[in-house]
Amino acid sequence: MNRLSLEKRAQILGMLCEGMSLRATSRLADVSINTVTKLLVDVGTACAAYHDEHVRNVKSQRVQVDEIWSFTYAKAKNVKTAKAAPEGAGDTWTWTAIDADSKLIVSYLIGGRDAEYAHEFMQDVASRLANRVQLTSDGHGTYLGAVEDAFGDDVDFATLIKIYGSVPEGQRRYSPAICKGARKDRVTGNPDREHVSTSYVERQNLTMRMHMRRFTRLTNGFSKKIENHAHAVALHFMFYNFAKIHKTPRVTLAMQAGIADHVWTLEDIAQLAD
């Protein structure tokens, strides 16, 4: 069986991490799209396992959580009429938790947006932290019970609820509603109101849309299988945490957070699958 060289695998992963689609990567790397897909599956699986094992005992002071929407195969309203829609088709939500100081992605989860996924996500967040933190979420109601079950009283938890105005007629499809203000509500503990914010995790949503073609709006690069969507997210966060040198700290986020001692290369990430 022919095997791609390490340099070629790193080249393909680099293209995927910079937001190229599978077919564009296939054309530029001069390999079969099946080769690109298999590499994504193998490396994505290894990246998820590495994150699960090594992103632990994170010493954080402030954590922000949020969920970002995408869809698999078809939007939820179109799944019933879609031809041969696979299991997992429809709206797909990616839950993320970011350390507001180091910007490390502490935890992520792909699935629905209901209470069951909220509980699973917050249990995972709590298991990765080494100390009491201040936690901020948006006004999504499922966080309230999920945070209580995961942390109990051992958290300073507040919500940031944004107040939106109406969208002008004729602009509702693509224009976001105008944010007219925000309300900060204490839920548990003694959160510092100055640091009740979701700005960093919401900025991370933009990073995800820029670096993963599957999240880009109004294109045909959306995920066709939920499993491959999860593999792409795992690869992205491995690259984002361990390999990308960020402007402010001038090191990787994993080094900034104290869970890595060197800058990972794309070759290192490719070799995880070995």
C-alpha positions as a LaTeX table, in Angstrom:
\begin{tabular}{lrrr}
\hline
Residue & $x$ (\AA) & $y$ (\AA) & $z$ (\AA) \\
\hline
Met1 & 0.00 & 0.00 & 0.00 \\
Asn2 & 1.33 & 3.42 & $-0.96$ \\
Arg3 & 1.79 & 5.83 & 1.94 \\
Leu4 & 2.10 & 9.59 & 1.70 \\
Ser5 & 5.37 & 11.08 & 2.84 \\
Leu6 & 5.37 & 13.00 & 6.10 \\
Glu7 & 5.96 & 16.24 & 4.20 \\
Lys8 & 2.94 & 15.63 & 1.96 \\
Arg9 & 0.72 & 14.80 & 4.94 \\
Ala10 & 1.86 & 17.99 & 6.68 \\
Gln11 & 1.13 & 19.99 & 3.52 \\
Ile12 & $-2.42$ & 18.63 & 3.34 \\
Leu13 & $-3.07$ & 19.30 & 7.02 \\
Gly14 & $-1.73$ & 22.83 & 6.63 \\
Met15 & $-4.21$ & 23.53 & 3.85 \\
Leu16 & $-7.10$ & 22.17 & 5.91 \\
Cys17 & $-6.03$ & 24.19 & 8.96 \\
Glu18 & $-6.01$ & 27.38 & 6.88 \\
Gly19 & $-9.61$ & 26.96 & 5.78 \\
Met20 & $-9.42$ & 25.14 & 2.45 \\
Ser21 & $-12.09$ & 22.66 & 1.43 \\
Leu22 & $-11.36$ & 18.96 & 0.88 \\
Arg23 & $-11.61$ & 19.23 & $-2.90$ \\
Ala24 & $-9.44$ & 22.35 & $-3.12$ \\
Thr25 & $-6.84$ & 20.62 & $-0.96$ \\
Ser26 & $-7.06$ & 17.55 & $-3.16$ \\
Arg27 & $-6.41$ & 19.61 & $-6.31$ \\
Leu28 & $-3.51$ & 21.66 & $-4.91$ \\
Ala29 & $-1.81$ & 18.71 & $-3.19$ \\
Asp30 & $-2.39$ & 16.53 & $-6.28$ \\
Val31 & $-3.88$ & 13.64 & $-4.33$ \\
Ser32 & $-7.23$ & 11.88 & $-4.34$ \\
Ile33 & $-10.01$ & 13.42 & $-2.29$ \\
Asn34 & $-10.37$ & 10.02 & $-0.63$ \\
Thr35 & $-6.75$ & 10.34 & 0.50 \\
Val36 & $-7.45$ & 13.76 & 2.00 \\
Thr37 & $-10.58$ & 12.47 & 3.74 \\
Lys38 & $-8.82$ & 9.42 & 5.18 \\
Leu39 & $-5.98$ & 11.58 & 6.48 \\
Leu40 & $-8.50$ & 13.91 & 8.11 \\
Val41 & $-10.24$ & 10.96 & 9.78 \\
Asp42 & $-7.01$ & 9.38 & 11.03 \\
Val43 & $-5.42$ & 12.60 & 12.29 \\
Gly44 & $-8.70$ & 14.02 & 13.63 \\
Thr45 & $-9.24$ & 10.88 & 15.70 \\
Ala46 & $-5.70$ & 11.11 & 17.08 \\
Cys47 & $-6.05$ & 14.85 & 17.82 \\
Ala48 & $-9.26$ & 14.29 & 19.78 \\
Ala49 & $-7.57$ & 11.58 & 21.84 \\
Tyr50 & $-4.53$ & 13.77 & 22.50 \\
His51 & $-6.65$ & 16.71 & 23.61 \\
Asp52 & $-8.70$ & 14.50 & 25.89 \\
Glu53 & $-5.58$ & 13.09 & 27.58 \\
His54 & $-3.35$ & 16.16 & 27.82 \\
Val55 & $-5.57$ & 19.23 & 28.23 \\
Arg56 & $-6.05$ & 18.55 & 31.93 \\
Asn57 & $-5.41$ & 20.35 & 35.22 \\
Val58 & $-5.62$ & 23.71 & 33.45 \\
Lys59 & $-4.86$ & 26.54 & 35.88 \\
Ser60 & $-7.35$ & 29.18 & 34.82 \\
Gln61 & $-8.96$ & 32.18 & 36.47 \\
Arg62 & $-11.69$ & 33.06 & 33.98 \\
Val63 & $-13.48$ & 30.77 & 31.52 \\
Gln64 & $-15.99$ & 31.78 & 28.85 \\
Val65 & $-18.36$ & 29.32 & 27.13 \\
Asp66 & $-20.51$ & 29.56 & 24.03 \\
Glu67 & $-22.00$ & 27.50 & 21.18 \\
Ile68 & $-21.64$ & 28.11 & 17.45 \\
Trp69 & $-24.12$ & 26.92 & 14.81 \\
Ser70 & $-23.42$ & 25.04 & 11.61 \\
Phe71 & $-25.23$ & 22.24 & 9.81 \\
Thr72 & $-24.49$ & 18.77 & 8.48 \\
Tyr73 & $-25.78$ & 17.60 & 5.07 \\
Ala74 & $-28.82$ & 19.92 & 5.21 \\
Lys75 & $-30.31$ & 22.53 & 7.48 \\
Ala76 & $-32.79$ & 21.15 & 9.99 \\
Lys77 & $-35.83$ & 22.49 & 8.13 \\
Asn78 & $-34.72$ & 20.68 & 4.93 \\
Val79 & $-33.73$ & 17.29 & 6.35 \\
Lys80 & $-37.18$ & 15.72 & 5.83 \\
Thr81 & $-37.10$ & 16.42 & 2.09 \\
Ala82 & $-33.36$ & 15.80 & 1.61 \\
Lys83 & $-32.37$ & 12.76 & $-0.42$ \\
Ala84 & $-30.73$ & 9.98 & 1.62 \\
Ala85 & $-29.98$ & 12.20 & 4.61 \\
Pro86 & $-27.54$ & 10.37 & 6.94 \\
Glu87 & $-27.85$ & 10.05 & 10.69 \\
Gly88 & $-26.79$ & 13.31 & 12.32 \\
Ala89 & $-28.04$ & 15.48 & 9.45 \\
Gly90 & $-29.39$ & 18.89 & 10.39 \\
Asp91 & $-28.29$ & 21.64 & 12.74 \\
Thr92 & $-24.91$ & 20.98 & 14.37 \\
Trp93 & $-23.68$ & 22.93 & 17.37 \\
Thr94 & $-20.09$ & 23.18 & 18.55 \\
Trp95 & $-19.74$ & 24.05 & 22.24 \\
Thr96 & $-16.46$ & 25.70 & 23.24 \\
Ala97 & $-14.85$ & 26.79 & 26.51 \\
Ile98 & $-11.93$ & 29.24 & 26.35 \\
Asp99 & $-9.51$ & 30.38 & 29.03 \\
Ala100 & $-9.91$ & 34.16 & 28.92 \\
Asp101 & $-6.28$ & 34.76 & 29.91 \\
Ser102 & $-4.25$ & 32.30 & 27.82 \\
Lys103 & $-7.01$ & 31.93 & 25.14 \\
Leu104 & $-6.53$ & 28.14 & 25.32 \\
Ile105 & $-9.50$ & 26.07 & 24.20 \\
Val106 & $-10.13$ & 24.02 & 27.31 \\
Ser107 & $-13.03$ & 21.91 & 26.05 \\
Tyr108 & $-15.26$ & 21.44 & 23.03 \\
Leu109 & $-18.23$ & 19.26 & 22.11 \\
Ile110 & $-20.14$ & 18.66 & 18.87 \\
Gly111 & $-23.85$ & 17.83 & 18.91 \\
Gly112 & $-27.21$ & 19.41 & 19.67 \\
Arg113 & $-28.06$ & 22.46 & 21.74 \\
Asp114 & $-30.29$ & 20.83 & 24.33 \\
Ala115 & $-29.86$ & 20.21 & 28.06 \\
Glu116 & $-28.28$ & 16.79 & 27.56 \\
Tyr117 & $-25.39$ & 18.21 & 25.55 \\
Ala118 & $-25.09$ & 21.17 & 27.92 \\
His119 & $-24.64$ & 18.80 & 30.87 \\
Glu120 & $-22.09$ & 16.66 & 29.04 \\
Phe121 & $-20.15$ & 19.75 & 27.98 \\
Met122 & $-20.04$ & 21.37 & 31.41 \\
Gln123 & $-19.04$ & 18.09 & 33.08 \\
Asp124 & $-16.09$ & 17.92 & 30.69 \\
Val125 & $-15.16$ & 21.57 & 31.33 \\
Ala126 & $-15.20$ & 21.03 & 35.09 \\
Ser127 & $-13.05$ & 17.89 & 34.82 \\
Arg128 & $-10.26$ & 19.78 & 33.02 \\
Leu129 & $-9.84$ & 22.67 & 35.45 \\
Ala130 & $-7.39$ & 22.61 & 38.35 \\
Asn131 & $-8.99$ & 25.30 & 40.50 \\
Arg132 & $-12.08$ & 27.43 & 41.09 \\
Val133 & $-12.81$ & 29.77 & 38.18 \\
Gln134 & $-15.10$ & 32.60 & 37.19 \\
Leu135 & $-17.38$ & 31.29 & 34.46 \\
Thr136 & $-19.41$ & 33.37 & 32.00 \\
Ser137 & $-22.01$ & 32.12 & 29.53 \\
Asp138 & $-24.69$ & 33.73 & 27.41 \\
Gly139 & $-28.37$ & 33.56 & 28.31 \\
His140 & $-28.95$ & 30.04 & 26.95 \\
Gly141 & $-31.09$ & 28.50 & 29.68 \\
Thr142 & $-29.53$ & 25.02 & 29.63 \\
Tyr143 & $-26.33$ & 26.38 & 31.18 \\
Leu144 & $-27.99$ & 27.04 & 34.52 \\
Gly145 & $-28.69$ & 23.43 & 35.48 \\
Ala146 & $-25.61$ & 22.11 & 33.70 \\
Val147 & $-23.22$ & 24.39 & 35.59 \\
Glu148 & $-24.86$ & 23.59 & 38.92 \\
Asp149 & $-24.56$ & 19.84 & 38.32 \\
Ala150 & $-20.94$ & 20.07 & 37.14 \\
Phe151 & $-19.52$ & 22.60 & 39.63 \\
Gly152 & $-21.98$ & 22.81 & 42.51 \\
Asp153 & $-21.03$ & 25.86 & 44.58 \\
Asp154 & $-17.37$ & 25.68 & 43.54 \\
Val155 & $-17.62$ & 28.32 & 40.80 \\
Asp156 & $-18.24$ & 32.05 & 40.38 \\
Phe157 & $-20.84$ & 31.95 & 37.62 \\
Ala158 & $-22.55$ & 34.82 & 35.81 \\
Thr159 & $-24.47$ & 35.21 & 32.57 \\
Leu160 & $-24.19$ & 37.97 & 29.99 \\
Ile161 & $-27.54$ & 38.49 & 28.32 \\
Lys162 & $-27.47$ & 40.72 & 25.25 \\
Ile163 & $-30.48$ & 42.84 & 24.33 \\
Tyr164 & $-31.16$ & 43.08 & 20.61 \\
Gly165 & $-33.28$ & 45.44 & 18.57 \\
Ser166 & $-35.25$ & 44.59 & 15.47 \\
Val167 & $-33.68$ & 44.11 & 12.04 \\
Pro168 & $-34.88$ & 46.50 & 9.30 \\
Glu169 & $-37.38$ & 45.00 & 6.89 \\
Gly170 & $-35.69$ & 43.49 & 3.85 \\
Gln171 & $-32.40$ & 42.85 & 5.68 \\
Arg172 & $-33.47$ & 39.99 & 7.96 \\
Arg173 & $-31.84$ & 37.16 & 6.03 \\
Tyr174 & $-28.20$ & 38.20 & 6.31 \\
Ser175 & $-28.05$ & 41.18 & 8.67 \\
Pro176 & $-27.64$ & 40.48 & 12.38 \\
Ala177 & $-29.90$ & 42.20 & 14.86 \\
Ile178 & $-28.50$ & 45.36 & 16.45 \\
Cys179 & $-27.23$ & 44.84 & 20.00 \\
Lys180 & $-28.58$ & 47.67 & 22.13 \\
Gly181 & $-27.07$ & 46.62 & 25.43 \\
Ala182 & $-26.30$ & 43.76 & 27.79 \\
Arg183 & $-27.30$ & 42.63 & 31.24 \\
Lys184 & $-24.94$ & 40.90 & 33.68 \\
Asp185 & $-26.63$ & 38.49 & 36.09 \\
Arg186 & $-24.89$ & 36.75 & 38.98 \\
Val187 & $-25.91$ & 33.11 & 39.27 \\
Thr188 & $-23.50$ & 31.44 & 41.71 \\
Gly189 & $-20.63$ & 32.59 & 43.91 \\
Asn190 & $-19.08$ & 36.03 & 43.69 \\
Pro191 & $-18.15$ & 36.81 & 40.07 \\
Asp192 & $-16.29$ & 40.03 & 39.32 \\
Arg193 & $-18.69$ & 42.09 & 37.19 \\
Glu194 & $-15.77$ & 43.69 & 35.34 \\
His195 & $-14.85$ & 40.29 & 33.93 \\
Val196 & $-18.36$ & 39.06 & 33.11 \\
Ser197 & $-17.82$ & 38.82 & 29.38 \\
Thr198 & $-18.13$ & 36.46 & 26.41 \\
Ser199 & $-16.02$ & 38.56 & 24.05 \\
Tyr200 & $-13.13$ & 36.12 & 23.76 \\
Val201 & $-15.23$ & 33.03 & 23.12 \\
Glu202 & $-17.35$ & 34.92 & 20.57 \\
Arg203 & $-14.18$ & 36.05 & 18.81 \\
Gln204 & $-13.16$ & 32.40 & 18.76 \\
Asn205 & $-16.34$ & 31.70 & 16.78 \\
Leu206 & $-14.98$ & 33.93 & 14.01 \\
Thr207 & $-11.65$ & 32.10 & 14.11 \\
Met208 & $-13.48$ & 28.80 & 13.61 \\
Arg209 & $-15.42$ & 30.15 & 10.63 \\
Met210 & $-12.21$ & 31.50 & 9.07 \\
His211 & $-10.10$ & 28.36 & 9.62 \\
Met212 & $-12.64$ & 25.63 & 8.86 \\
Arg213 & $-14.39$ & 25.62 & 5.51 \\
Arg214 & $-17.26$ & 23.64 & 7.02 \\
Phe215 & $-18.26$ & 26.68 & 9.07 \\
Thr216 & $-18.15$ & 29.21 & 6.21 \\
Arg217 & $-21.62$ & 30.53 & 5.47 \\
Leu218 & $-23.27$ & 30.43 & 2.01 \\
Thr219 & $-20.89$ & 27.89 & 0.45 \\
Asn220 & $-21.10$ & 24.22 & $-0.52$ \\
Gly221 & $-18.22$ & 23.35 & 1.80 \\
Phe222 & $-20.51$ & 22.35 & 4.68 \\
Ser223 & $-20.08$ & 18.95 & 6.34 \\
Lys224 & $-21.81$ & 15.98 & 4.77 \\
Lys225 & $-21.12$ & 13.60 & 7.68 \\
Ile226 & $-21.19$ & 14.47 & 11.37 \\
Glu227 & $-18.15$ & 12.24 & 12.00 \\
Asn228 & $-15.98$ & 14.18 & 9.56 \\
His229 & $-17.23$ & 17.42 & 11.06 \\
Ala230 & $-15.96$ & 16.26 & 14.45 \\
His231 & $-12.60$ & 15.24 & 12.97 \\
Ala232 & $-12.17$ & 18.67 & 11.37 \\
Val233 & $-12.93$ & 20.41 & 14.66 \\
Ala234 & $-10.45$ & 18.19 & 16.53 \\
Leu235 & $-7.72$ & 18.97 & 13.99 \\
His236 & $-8.45$ & 22.69 & 14.19 \\
Phe237 & $-8.21$ & 22.87 & 17.96 \\
Met238 & $-5.03$ & 20.78 & 18.01 \\
Phe239 & $-3.47$ & 23.23 & 15.57 \\
Tyr240 & $-4.93$ & 26.26 & 17.38 \\
Asn241 & $-3.76$ & 25.19 & 20.85 \\
Phe242 & $-0.44$ & 23.49 & 20.15 \\
Ala243 & 0.98 & 24.65 & 16.79 \\
Lys244 & $-0.17$ & 28.19 & 16.00 \\
Ile245 & 2.03 & 30.97 & 17.40 \\
His246 & $-0.27$ & 33.80 & 18.46 \\
Lys247 & 0.65 & 37.46 & 18.20 \\
Thr248 & 0.26 & 38.59 & 21.79 \\
Pro249 & 1.99 & 35.78 & 23.77 \\
Arg250 & 4.43 & 35.01 & 20.91 \\
Val251 & 4.16 & 31.32 & 21.83 \\
Thr252 & 1.48 & 28.69 & 21.39 \\
Leu253 & $-1.54$ & 28.77 & 23.68 \\
Ala254 & $-0.62$ & 25.39 & 25.15 \\
Met255 & 2.79 & 26.78 & 26.13 \\
Gln256 & 1.14 & 29.90 & 27.53 \\
Ala257 & $-1.16$ & 27.70 & 29.64 \\
Gly258 & 1.72 & 25.52 & 30.84 \\
Ile259 & 0.59 & 22.23 & 29.26 \\
Ala260 & 3.24 & 22.11 & 26.49 \\
Asp261 & 6.95 & 22.91 & 26.40 \\
His262 & 7.52 & 23.38 & 22.66 \\
Val263 & 5.88 & 24.54 & 19.44 \\
Trp264 & 4.26 & 21.69 & 17.56 \\
Thr265 & 4.77 & 21.46 & 13.80 \\
Leu266 & 2.32 & 20.10 & 11.26 \\
Glu267 & 4.64 & 17.13 & 10.93 \\
Asp268 & 4.22 & 16.48 & 14.66 \\
Ile269 & 0.44 & 16.59 & 14.29 \\
Ala270 & 0.57 & 14.27 & 11.27 \\
Gln271 & 2.62 & 11.75 & 13.23 \\
Leu272 & $-0.03$ & 11.54 & 15.94 \\
Ala273 & $-1.93$ & 9.20 & 13.65 \\
Asp274 & 1.06 & 6.83 & 13.56 \\
\hline
\end{tabular}
